[in-house]
Amino acid sequence: MGTYAISGSASGIGAATRATLETAGHSVIGIDLRDAEVIGDLSTDEGRAGAVSETLERCGGTLDGLVTAAGLGPPLRGNIIARVNYFGSLALLEGLRPALAAAEAAQVVQVGSNSSTTSPNLPPELIEAFLAGDEEKAVGIVESVPEPFDGAIGYGSAKLAISRWCRRAAVTDDWVGQGITLNVIAPGPVQTPLFQQGKDDADFGPLMENFPIPTGEPATPQLIADWIVFMLSPAARFACGSVIFVDGGADAMIRSDAWPDTFTM
Ligand code: NAI
């Protein structure tokens, strides 16, 4: 049985993943603002450093897997979304990498979103600032977007950047070279408190109401947790740098021909 760290373990997708792993007999170290083994605020340097060091201490230096599920969404402001969803996740990925490398074959699932490909007009300079690790520049760009759109731009851009980071990092010596596979799950609408907060908002509610879900209804957190647990299992070991859309068909509907694509030599 393995030991897994899960950020955002107190609610929604993270909580369902935690329960599913524990039912299967695994140990989970939850990281969250509340109701977790490790209490830490992933929006700050101090909170991130504390969460990393306490998780390393609790796992005894070895982790079989990590799920980065902590996140915020619109209608919250884009600056806090950028800090938590991108830089908070990245701090855990980088800080916990030595413990993942110490396991025989660790697997990481980053929780992305289909907002990464279905949100229009995400600024390329913002994606670049994320990938350059320049937190204050990224936050500055998000803050220059007029409210309430800063939340949607910050959210979609952070999810696009963290997915692209995965594809770049997964195949390097630091990750697959250490026996660690990195993959992203990109859910569509999932019935959680984060989703409900958006639906209840006067600006975002109507947009979310009209967002396509070709299969019908939003997913349950359990459905996404089952995918994540599969992505942590030996059967998923050949996936490396994959971004798996589990979104009821929205990405396929909105971006049918965007990918897969060929390239010119
Ligand atoms: P949720 O609101 O149920 O859970 C998010 C968890 O993250 C909460 O327990 C919260 O306390 C924690 N968190 C927030 N800020 C934090 C901080 N500063 N430090 C530490 N922990 C913090 O939301 P949900 O929907 O389960 O979200 C999980 C992930 O799934 C997020 O990354 C979200 O972007 C992603 N996602 C959600 C979708 C949805 O429709 N619900 C769709 C696609 C992706």
Residues whose N, C-alpha, C, O or C-beta is under 5 A from the ligand:
A	BS01	NAI	G8 S9 A10 S11 G12 I13 G14 I31 D32 L33 G40 D41 L42 S43 A69 A70 G71 L72 V84 V111 G112 S113 N114 P187 G188 P189 V190 T192 P193 L194 F195
